Structure formats: C-alpha cells, structure tokens
Amino acid sequence: MPVSLAASLESVLVANRGEIALRVMRTCRAHGVRTIAIYTEPDRTAPHVRAADDAVLVPSYLDVDAVVAAAVATEATAVHPGYGFLSERAAFVRAVEAAGIVFVGPSADVMEAMGRKDAAREIAVAAGVPVVPRGEDAGMPVLVKAAAGGGGKGMRIVRDEADLEEARAAAAREARSAFGDDTLLVEKYVERGRHIEVQVIGDAHGHVVHLGERDCSTQRRHQKVLEEAPAPTITPEVRELVTSSAVALAKHVGYRNAGTVEFLLDDATGEAYFLEMNTRLQVEHPVTELVHHGIDLVLHQLLVALGHPLEIDQDTVRPHGHAIEARVYAEDSFGGFLPQAGTTSIVRWPERVRVDHALEPRQVVSTSFDPMLGKIIAHGPDRESARRLLVDALDRTAILGITTNVGFLRALAASEEFAEATIDTAWLDHHTLPTPDDELPRVFAAWVSAMLAAVEETGHPFQSDGWRSGADPAPTIVELDRPVVVDRYAGRVDDLAVREVSAADHVLTLEIDGQLVSAVVNVQPHVAEVAYRGQRFVFERPDVFGDHAVDISDGAIVAPMPGTVLDVRVGDGDRVETGQVLVVLEAMKMELALKAPFDGVVGGLTATTGAQVALGTTLLEVAPHE
C-alpha cells in the first residue's frame, strides 16, 4: 500500500529559486505538504515566492547559516536543495541535520566522496566501474576540468601542450568562482563521444534501482542543450553495462536518494567510461519521468529521505515511448552564445508539452543567476514523434524583451543531424547552424508598424488586441527598411503580397504570397520585436544585444555582455599582437577572453579588475602600428 507523504511530512523548505523551486513545490502541493521559499531582494516578487505558503528573505542563496536559520524559524520538517547553489555542499547537509531537519538527498559523507571527481574516480575503480585514462596515460588531447562541481564550468579542452598552462589557469579561476575549489583533473579527451547518464535512486535499506539512461550528447562547451531518454544509439550490451555499473557504484558507496551516474561513450571504440556522479536531482529529470509514466522523482526523494523503503521494483521499470528536453537560456546563440539580460515584454510558453519554467512577462532577467529560464519537454510514442512535437512546441514559444536561444533550439531540433541522432558531444563546438532568415519577420514588423502609423494618422481607436484600428485604416507607407503599402488589411511589402488573416493578443497570422504564417509581434514607439519559429527579431534600431566585442574598424574593445572584469592583462602604451588576450570578462559563471583584433598599441584603458561593466562599455582601444 503506497505511503502517504502528508502523514509523515508537514513542510518542506526549498533552498532554491526559479523553475526547480516550483517543480518541488508542485509535488508538495499535490500531496498536501506546506512549502517554504527563500529569496533574495531581487527575487522578492518572483514566481517561486508567490507560489509558496511561506517565504523568508535571505542575504544569498549560498548563505548556509541564513538558509538553515530560515528552515528553523519556519519549523520546516525537511529541506530540498533542488540543483545548483547548495545542493552538493556537504557542509550544508551537516548544518541542516544538526538543526534536526531532514535533508532531501544523500548523506554528507557520500556527497563529499562522490561530489569530487578525483575521489569518485577511485570509488568507481573499487566498484569495478570502467574509468577514463588520466595523466601520462591520457596523451593529447586532454580535458582539464574542476574536481568539484559540474555543469561544464571549469573545463577546457587542450590539444597542444603549449596551451596547457593557460587552460589550467582559466579553468582554475572558473572553478574557484563557481565551486570555491580550484583543484583540477587532467584526463583523456574523447573526440567523438556520447554523454550517457543513468538515473539511480536508493533508500536507507540498501535497495538501489535505476530508471534507465539518458543521452545528453547535444551540448556546447560541456553545457547540455538537448537531452533525451532513452538513449537512441547505444547497443543493448552498452545499456546493460552502464545501468549495472551505475547500480553497483551506488550500492558500493551506500548511496541514498536520487542521483545520476554519468558515462562517456567513445564512438570510435564503443568503450564506456565513468565520468562522475551528480549527488542531486538533475535538470533533465523530466525526460525520465515522462518515459516512466507515474514515477514522480521528487515524491520518491521525499519518501526516501523520511526513511521509507523505495516503492520501485526494478523488474517493473520499463520505458514507454521517447522524451526530449530543450533547455531555454537567456543567451544570444547566433551572436557568440553570450549571456543576455533585460526585462521581458511578452512571454508565451507552448501547450501540449511539459514546460518547467519560472519566467513571466515584465520579469527582470539579470546576469546574477544561471541563464536557464526554463525547459520544454516533449513526449511521444517514438523518438521521431517526440522530436516533431518538440519542434512544434518551440515554434509556439515566444519570449520578447530579451534574446534567448529558443530559435537556436528549434533549428537544432529540426536539423537532419539531430533527427538522425548523429550529434556527439563535440558537434556543436565544430558546427554552426545557419542564422535564421529575417525576411518573413520583417514583413510582420513592417505590417504592424504600418497599421499603427495608419491609426495614428487617422485617429481611429485601437481594438483590444493592441495594434489594429477599429475601422479600416487609410492607405499609408511606412519606412522599416522597405516600403509597405496597406489598404483594407491587404497590400504589399516590397514584392510580397500580404493579407491579414487574424490578429489577437499580439499573435498575428498573415497570408504572405499564398502561405499562412503566424508570429508574435510587439511594436513599441522605437522598436518592433517579432518572435518567429522561436527566434526573436528586432527591427528599426540596432540590436544592442548582439556581439560587439571587437570592432576592427577602429580597434575599440567593447564589452559584449554585462558582467565582471576578471583580469586586465595590458596597460596603456603596451604593444600587443593579433589574438593576444587583453581583458577577461565573466558573466553567469562563463568566462570570455577579449583579444586584440590586430597588432597595435593599447590606449584609453578604462577596465579595472573586479569592476562591473554594462553591455557596450568601451574597455580600451587598440591603435594599429604606423
């Protein structure tokens, strides 16, 4: 008989923010458990704060003492860490338990052992799990990575011995900033690999099961972009190897609660190597939940943390269909993948798929937190059905006000390479997707601008949809890079015949040369934004969200993103060579090295280490040699 969660759990403090906080609260609410949020000042009115039954202000999401004090003050029965922030800090686990509160996760000792890649490797060897060659056995190329933490931070690929020292320094800085620990590992880098991970969950009674594997090979700079379950390309033998190895490792270390064991599959040799264990719930856990109907990982986390035996029988675990998840980031994917910040105007999430998010209209997105805004997850009877549903869902996603990667995700999911499951872990680092064509979005922007201009000229009132006049507009011409002629909701944009089909709540459908096309449009006095196939297009003024790091015409070195100056490596009057690193910026825990565009002399230096700079700030100039 299933255990009642509410009978043994009164309240849970969620030590996190954003979509994962809402995800945990959703399970708690479904089972009658009171939820408590924590928040910092910028998050005072955030969705996770409004969704909770109680909320406590803390100085930082990383302040162990403040978070534990909030749990004590609100009489929380348990603390769920989510992922990121304090989720893999053993000191946090000990502080929670010392306060007499249940921590939803593994023990501090296990977290400490498995949370460090160096210690975890030795445990894996002892458990009989295959590991990646390291040190002198690795050869070139190698991967320099942080021993603590994950998420692609503190990682560098090195192909030449001469670049190793610089890579070590950059990885150490990133690791120290992200995890407070700059210990590094150097191991073999697999050129064509698959990132395969296994979801495990164990209880306090020695029972461990796996819930199959996920393929997270579609990643950029070790940051996952698309994830899916089950893995589409592995053989039954490899599946048995990784799942049995994951269970063996979890049992060997005495693992309790949900965790993920990650493997690297070498496409060239077919060998699978243990990478690391994430001692927490993963961002991509929804794909596992969707292919295992009825399994709520957060619910099982809570039950196991309370000491209940695991209610999952390995013999009954069978995947059903296929699920694919797309991570939505605040970044300009077609402009160097640089982090973006700003205030959203319109936010529309798709229906018919699962969406885990905490993003709303008129919400401030800053570089103070991780750039992930949400996740869109599609499930179908087979991989192709799930892929097509995901593409359709991304088409119907519109985020305006800030630039996101939705258009990039749509192009990636629709690509032949992803459809054929040929993308490996390095593919996105060596291939580029074509920049979306702006011809149709321009038509939408011009059409709506023309309508507004007609309304302003004739004085007709707006209808409730916000852009079309209540009566037929007078013919008019609006200059938005091209002439537009509008007459009774039909006309021409350049040589394209256009007819308005419908307009409601910023969603406009046009018939363009006989083709029905829909987009989300938001026209303001000086800017026209269009979301088409997920991509945000901005017209009528320069897109300040683009990458303007280096303007070769005048040698100005400009901040391509808002962030912090980590390092200034030159001074006024210094002679520099093409490609020499001048300034290193950091935003959202991502480093960006700004380099000299040509040989020259430094002048006008304003950048100082530790300074916060806005997007577009001139940091220095390089004058060419005479």
N, C-alpha and C positions, 0 to 999 in steps of 0.2 A: 504494500500500500504506500503511495507516494507520501513523503513527509511534507507537512505544512510549514512553509517558511515563516509565516507570520506567528506561528505558535512558539517559535524559538528565537525570533529576531524582531526587536521592536523598532530599531532605527539604524540607518547607515549614513555616515558622513562620507561624501565623495570628495576625495582630495585631488580634484582636477577641475577642468573647465571645458567649455566647448562641447563638441558632439559626443565625446566619450562620457562626459558627466551626464548628459541627457540619456545616453544609452543605458547606463547603470540605473539611473532613476526610473526609466521606463519599466524595467523588470521589478524594481522595488514597489513601484506604484501598483503594478498588476497583482502583486501578492500582499498588498496591504501593509507595506513596511514604510515607516516615516523616513523622509530623505532630508539631508542637511547639506547645504552647499557652502563652499568657501569662495571668497572672491577678493580681488584686489580693487583698488579705487577705479581704475579704468573699466572694470567689469561690473560696476555697481548695478547696472540695469541689464546685464547680459541674459540671454535666454536660460542658461542653466540656473541662474539665481532666481529668476521668476518661476521656474518650474519646481523648485524645491519647497518643502514645507517650512524649513528654517534656513537661514543663511548667516554666515559670520564673516566679517571683514578681517583679512589678514594682510600683513605687510608684503608677503610674497608667497607664491605657490611652492617655493622651495624652502620656506622657513619651517623647519621641523618642529621647533618649540611652539610656534604660533598655531600650526595645524593641529598638533596634539592638544593644545590648550582649548582650541575650538571644539574638538571632539569631547573633551571632558566637560566643558561648560554646557554643551547641549545634551549631555548624557547619551552620547551615541553608543550603541551596542557594538558596532563594527565600523571599520574604516576600509573603504575600497579605493585603491590608488589610481585606477584607470591605467593609462600608459603614459610614459614621459614623466617629467617632473620628479616626484619622489618614489615612483613605482618600483624602482630597482635599487633603492638605498637601504642597505641592511640596518643602518643606524635609525632610520625611520621606523622600520619594523620593530626594533627593540624598544624604541620610545613609546610606540603605540601599545605594545604588550605590557610594558612596565606600568602604563596607566590603567591597566585592567581592561583594555579594549581589544576586541578580536581584530586581527589584521587579515584581510582577504587576499591571501597569497601564500607563497612558500615561507618556510622558516628563514630567519635572518642568516643562519649558518649556510643553508643551501643556497640562498640568494647570493651570499658573498662568494661562495665557491664557484657557482655556475655563472654568475654575473661578470666574472673576469674571464676573458678569452684564454688567458695563459693557464689559469688553474683549471678551467673547464676542459681544456685540451688534455691535460694529464688525467683527469677523471674519465674522459672518453676512452683514452688508451686503456685504462684499467678495466673499463667495462667491455672492452673488445670492440669498440666502435672505430672504423677507419678515420684517419685524420690527414690533414693537408701537410705535405712536406714543408719543413721550416729551416731557416738559417742556411748553412752551407749546402744543404741538400736541395734547396729551392731553386738555385740558379736565377737567371733573368728570363722574363720579367718577374718582379716581385710585387706584392701588395703590402704597403705599410699601413697598419691600422691600429686604432686605440685598443688597449687591452680591456678597458672598461667601456661600457655603453654600447651604442649601436646606432641604427638609423642612418648609416652612411657618413656620419660625422667623424672626423679624424682619420680619414682614409685617403691614400694616394697610391696610384699605380706608377711604378718606376720601371722603365725599360732600359735605362742606361745607368751604369754605375756612377757616372759623373753627376747625375741628378738626385742621387740618394740622399745626400746631406740636406739639400733644400726641401725635399719631400718630407724628411723626418721632422725638420723644424716646423713646417706648416701644419703637419698632422698633429704634432705635439701641442701647438698653440690651440688648434681647434678642439682637441681632446680635453685640454685643460679648461677651456672656456665652457665646453658642453658638459663635462663629467667631473671636473675638479681633479683630474688624474691624467698626467701626460705620459704614462707608461705605454710603450708601443711594441707591436709584434711585427716581424717581417717574415712573410711566408710566400710560397709559390703562388703566382697569379695564373689562373686558368683562363686562357684567351677566349675560348668558346665554351662557356659553361651555362648550366641551368641552375637556378636557385630553387631548390626544393625544400619545403619545410613540413614538419609533421606536428599536428596538434595533439598534445597529450594532456591528460588530466588524471591526477591521483588523489587518493584520500589518505587519512591518517591511519588506515588499517592495512596498508601495504597493497592496495588494489590500484593498478595503473592501466588505463586503456588509451588507445589512440583513436582519433576521429579522422583518419585518413590524412592525405597530403595536400599541399597547395603548391602551385607553381607561381613564383614571384620573379620570374626571369626578366620581365619587361620593366627595366629600371634604368635610371640615369644617374651616373655618379654615385652608385650604390644606394640611391633613394628609390624605393618602389613606386611604380606608376600605375600599372595594372596587375591585379592578382587574380588567380582563378583556382577552382577546385572542381574535380580532381585534376592532377597534372596531365596534360593531354598527350605527352610524347614518351613517357617512361614505360619501360617494359614491366611485366608482372614480377620479374626477378628483382629489378631495382626497387619496385614498390615494396616488396617483401623485405628487402634489405633495410631501407630507410625506416619503415614503420617498426620493424622488430628492433632495430638499433635504438630508435627513439625510446621505446618502452623499456628496453634493457638499461639505457642510460638513466632514465627517470627512476627506475627501481633501485639501481646501484647507489644513487645519491640520496634515496629516501625522499623523493620529490612529492610535495603535496600541493594541490590546487592546479590551475590551468597554466600551461607553459608551452613553448614551441621550440622544437629542436630543428635547427637549420643545417642543410647539407648543400654542398656544391657538387653538381654532377658534371664531370668532364665529358663533353660531347665527343671529343676525339677518341677517348679510351673507354668510355662507358663506366668509368670508376666514380664512385660517390664518396665524398669526404665530409666528415663532420666539420661544421663551421663554428657554431656557438649555440647556446641555449638562451632564449629570452624568458626570463622568470616573471612573466606577467601576461595579461591578455594582449593579443596583437591587434594592430589597426585593422588587419584584414580578416578578423574572426567572422564577420558576417557571411563570407562565402562558405565557410564550414557549416555555419548554422543553416544556411539555405539548402545545402545538399544533404543535410541530415535533418529532415523535417521533424519539428517538435523538440529539438535539442536547443535549449537556451543556456549558453555557456556561462553567462553571468549568474543565472539561477544556480547552476551546479557549483560555481565558485563559492557562492554564499553558503550553500548547504555543506560543502566540504569544509569550509573554514569553521563552521559551527560544530564539526566533529561527526557529522552524519556519514554513513557509508555511501560510496558512489553508487548511483542508481542507473548506471550504464553498463550493459553487458556487451563485452567485445564481440561475441558471436552474433549479436543483432545489429551491429554497426555496418550499414551498407549505404553508400552514396546513392542519391536519387537525382539524376539529371546533372546539370552543369551550372556553375555560378561564376560570374566575372565582376570584379570590383574596380572602379576607377576612382582614383584619389584627386579631388579638386583642390588645387593650390592657388594662392594669390601670387602668381608669377607670370612674367611675360615669356612664354615658351618660344615665341618666334623672334624674341629680342634678347637672346642670350640667357634665358631662364632666370632673369633677375627678379628678386623679390619685389612685390608691389605693395603699396599702402594707399589708403584713402578711405572714402566713405561711399558705401554702396547707394545706388539710387533705386534700381529695380532688381529684385531677386525672385526668380521663378525656378522652382525645382520640379522635376518631372513626376508624372504619375505612372502607375503600372509597374514600378520597380521599387526596391527598398532604397530609401535615402536616409542616411545618418548625417545630420548636419546641425549647425547652430548659427547659421547665417541668415540675416533678415534684411529687409530694406532699411536704408538710412543707418546702417551699422558701421562703426569705425573699425577698420582693419589696420592694425599697426604692425611694425616690424619687431615689436617686443615679444611676440609669441611665435610659435611654429606657424608656417604659412598654410598649413592644411585647413581648408574651410569646410570640408565635408566629403562624403563618399557616396557614390551612386553604384548600386549593386543590382545586377540583372540575373535572373534565374530562368532556365529553360529546360526542356526535356533532353536537349543535347547541346554541345558547345556552339554550333552554328546558330541555333535558335537564341541562345543566351547572348551571343555576340551581336546579332541583328537587333535584339531588344535593347542592348546597351547603346548601340549607335543611335537608335531612335530616341532613347531617353536623353542622350547628350544633345541631340538636335533640339529637344524641347527644353533644355536648360538655358536660362538667360540670367547672367549676372552683369549688371551695368554699374558704372560709377568707379569701378576698379577693374584692372585687367587680370584675368585668370587663365588657367590652362585648359579650360573646357573645350575650346576649339581644337587644341592640340590633341586632347584625349579622343575627341571624335575622329580626327584624321587618323590617329594611331589605331583605334579600334576598327576603323573601316579599311585599313590598309591590307594589301594582299599578304604581306609578311605575317601580320598578326592572325589573319584568317587562316593561314596555313600553318600557324604555330611554329614558325621558323626563327622567331626572335630569341636571342640569347642575352645574357647579362651585359654584354658589351655592345650590343647592336645600336642602342641609342647614342652611345658615345662616338660612334663612327658613321652614323647615318643621320640625315636631316629630312624632315618632312617638308613638302613644299608649303610656302606661305599661302594662306587662304586668299583666293581672288576676291577683290573688293568690288567688282563690277555690280553685282546684284545688291549688296548692302548700300552702295552709293545711290542706286535707284530709290531704295526705301528712304534714305535720308533726304534726298532731294525732293521726293514726292511729298513727304510730310512737311518739310520746310516750305514748299510751295503752297500747301494748304494753309499753313499758319500765316504766311505772308498775305494770302488772299483774304483771310479772316481779318487780319489787322487792317488791310486796306479798305474793306467794305464795312467793317464794324459788326459783322454777324457774330452772335454769341457762340461759344464753344458748346458742343454736346458733352455729355458726361464722360465720354471716352477720352477727352483731353486734347484732341487735336483737330477734329473735323468740325466745320461750321454747321450751324443749324439749317442754313439754306444753301442753295447752290452758290459756290464761290465764283467770283469773276475771274476770267482768264488772267493769268499772271506769269511772269518769268522770274525765276529765282536763280541767282548765280551760286551754285555749290559745286564748283569745279566743272560743271557742264550745264547747258541750258535746259530748263524744264518748262513745259507748257502744259497747263492743267485746264481742262474745260469740262465741267459737269462730271467730275470723278473719272475722267478718261483723258488720255493725252499721250505725250511722247517725252521720253528722256533720251536726248540725243537721237539715235536711230531706233530706239526700242519703243514698241507700242505698249502702253501701260493702261490697265483698267483696275480700279479699286474694287475688290470683291467684298471685303468686310474689314471693320475696324472696331475693336473693343478692348478697353483696358490695356492700351499700348501694344496689343497684338494686331498687326496689320497683314492682311492677305491681299496680294496683288496678282493680277494676271499679266505676266510680262512676256510678250511675244508668244502668247498662247499657252504659257506654262504657269500653273498656280504655284506661288511661292509665299511662304509666311516668314515673318521676322518680328522681333520685339524692338520697338523704336521708342527712344526718348529724346525729344528735341527741346533744348533749352535756348535762351537768347543767343548764346555764342557757341554752342556745340550741339552736334547731332550724334547720338550714340545708336548703334544698331547691333543687336545680337542675332547672328545668323549661323546656323549649324554650330551653335555653342560659342563661336568666336565673337569677341567684342570688337567693333569697328568704331573709330572716332573720326568725325569729319568737321571741316570748317576752321579748324585751328590745329597747329602741330600737336602730335600726340606726345605729351610730356612724359608718358610712361614708357617710352621706348628707350633703347640703349644708346646713350650719347656719351659713352665713357671717353672716347677719343675722337676729336675732330681733327683729321690730318691736315685740313686746310690751314689751320692756324696754330696747331700744336697745343691747344688747350686741353688739359686733363680734367674732365668733369665727372663728378660722382654720378654713376649710372643708376644708383639706388640710394634710398635713405639708409643710413647706418652709422657705424662707429669706425673711426680711423684706428686700425690696429698697429700699423707700422709705417713710418716715413723713412725711406732709405736714401734720400738725397737731400741736398741743401741748395740754396740759391748759389748760382755760379758753377755748380757741378756739371762736368761734361758727361753725357750719357750716350749709350748706344741703342740702336733699334732693338726692341724687345726686352730691354732692361726693366726690371721691376722697380717702380718709383714709389708707389703707395699701395698698401694693402687695406682693403675695407672689409668689414664684417656686418652682415645683417641676417637675422633669423638663423644664426649659427653657421652661416655659409660664408667662406672667405672668397674674395675676389681681388686678384692682383692686377693693378693698372700699370701698363707698360708703356715705354717710350715708343711713339709711332715712327720715329726716325732718329738718326744721330743729331745731337744738338746740345744746347746749354739750358740748364734749369733756371727759371726766373719766376717771380710772382708767387712764391710758395706761401700758401695760407694754411695748409693742412698741418695739424699737430696731433701727435699720438693721444688717443683717448677722446678726441673731440667727436661730438655728434654732428653729422652733416646731412643736409637735406638733399633730395634728388635734384641734380642740376647744378650743385655748388661747384664753382671752379676751384680746384685744389692747387694747381700750379700750371705753368706753361713751359713748353719746350720750344726754344727758338733754334731753327736749323743753323748749322755751321755756315760761315761765309763761304 
